Amino acid sequence: MLSDLLILLIYLGGTEIIAYFLLVIGEYGISSAITQRFRLPVSELKK
């Protein structure tokens, strides 16, 4: 998996891959933050 990503980095020149990874990581962070915000009120209600 990682070796494939390194090959892609070499082929595409890096900047596009880095931008894509930042976008994916950013979206994952945002979505996980949203799910955590929805989970917290639910756990508060269960008390």
C-alpha distances in whole Angstrom, upper triangle without the diagonal:
4,5,5,6,9,10,11,13,15,15,17,18,17,19,18,15,16,19,16,14,18,19,16,17,21,21,19,22,25,24,23,27,28,28,29,32,33,32,34,38,37,37,40,42,41,43
4,5,5,6,9,10,10,12,14,15,16,14,17,17,13,14,17,15,13,16,18,16,16,20,21,19,21,24,24,24,26,29,28,29,32,33,33,35,38,38,37,40,42,42,44
4,5,5,6,9,10,11,12,14,15,14,17,17,14,15,19,17,15,19,21,19,19,23,24,22,24,27,27,27,30,32,32,33,36,37,36,38,42,41,41,44,46,46,47
4,5,5,6,9,10,11,12,14,13,16,15,12,14,17,15,14,18,19,17,18,22,22,21,24,26,26,26,29,31,31,32,35,36,36,38,41,41,41,44,46,45,47
4,5,5,6,9,10,10,12,10,13,12,9,11,14,12,11,14,16,14,15,18,19,19,21,23,24,24,27,28,29,30,32,34,34,36,39,39,39,42,44,44,45
4,5,5,6,9,10,10,9,13,13,10,11,15,14,13,16,18,17,17,21,22,21,23,26,27,27,29,31,31,32,35,36,36,38,41,42,42,44,46,46,48
4,5,5,6,9,10,10,14,13,11,13,16,15,15,18,20,19,20,23,24,24,26,28,29,29,32,34,34,35,38,39,39,41,44,44,44,47,49,49,51
4,5,5,6,8,8,11,10,8,11,13,12,12,16,17,16,18,20,21,21,24,26,26,27,30,31,32,33,35,37,37,39,42,42,43,45,47,47,49
4,6,5,6,5,8,9,6,8,11,11,11,14,16,16,17,19,21,21,23,25,26,27,29,31,32,33,35,36,37,39,42,42,43,45,47,47,49
4,6,5,7,10,11,10,12,15,15,15,18,19,20,21,23,25,25,27,29,30,31,33,35,35,36,39,40,41,43,45,46,46,49,51,51,53
4,6,8,11,11,10,13,15,15,16,18,20,20,22,24,25,25,28,29,30,31,33,35,36,37,40,41,41,44,46,46,47,50,51,52,54
4,6,8,7,7,10,12,12,13,16,17,17,19,21,22,23,25,27,28,29,31,33,34,35,37,39,39,41,44,45,45,48,49,50,52
4,6,7,8,10,11,13,14,16,17,18,20,21,23,24,26,27,29,30,32,33,35,36,38,39,40,42,45,45,46,48,50,51,53
4,6,5,6,9,10,10,12,14,15,16,18,20,21,22,24,26,27,28,30,31,32,34,36,37,38,41,42,43,45,47,47,49
4,5,5,6,9,10,11,12,14,15,16,18,20,21,22,24,26,27,28,30,31,33,35,36,37,40,41,42,43,46,47,48
4,5,5,6,9,10,10,12,14,15,16,18,20,21,22,24,26,27,28,30,31,33,34,36,38,39,40,42,44,45,47
4,5,5,6,9,10,10,12,14,15,16,18,20,21,22,24,26,27,28,30,32,32,34,37,38,38,41,42,43,45
4,5,5,6,9,10,10,12,14,15,16,18,20,21,22,24,26,27,28,30,31,33,35,36,37,39,41,42,43
4,5,5,6,9,10,10,12,14,15,16,18,20,21,22,24,26,27,29,30,32,34,35,36,38,40,41,43
4,5,5,6,9,10,11,12,14,15,16,18,20,21,22,24,26,27,28,30,33,33,34,36,38,39,41
4,5,5,6,8,10,10,12,14,15,16,18,20,21,22,24,26,27,28,31,32,32,34,36,37,39
4,6,5,6,8,10,10,12,14,15,16,18,20,21,22,24,25,27,29,30,31,33,35,36,38
4,6,5,6,9,10,10,12,14,15,16,18,20,21,23,24,26,28,29,30,32,34,35,37
4,5,5,6,9,10,11,12,14,15,16,18,20,21,22,24,27,27,28,30,32,33,35
4,6,5,6,9,10,10,12,14,15,16,18,20,21,22,25,26,26,29,31,31,33
4,5,5,6,9,10,11,12,14,15,17,19,20,21,24,25,26,27,29,31,32
4,5,5,6,8,10,11,12,14,15,17,18,20,22,23,24,26,28,29,31
4,5,5,6,8,10,11,12,14,15,16,18,21,21,22,24,26,27,29
4,6,5,6,9,10,10,12,14,15,16,19,20,21,23,25,26,27
4,6,5,6,9,10,11,13,14,16,18,19,20,22,23,25,27
4,5,5,6,9,10,11,12,14,16,17,18,20,22,23,25
4,5,5,6,9,10,10,12,15,15,16,18,20,21,23
4,6,5,6,9,10,11,13,15,15,17,19,20,22
4,5,5,6,9,10,12,13,15,16,17,19,21
4,5,5,6,9,11,11,12,14,16,17,19
4,5,5,6,9,10,10,12,14,15,17
4,5,5,7,9,10,11,13,15,16
4,6,6,7,9,10,11,13,15
4,6,5,6,9,10,11,13
4,5,5,6,9,10,11
4,5,5,6,9,10
4,5,5,6,9
4,5,5,7
4,5,5
4,5
4
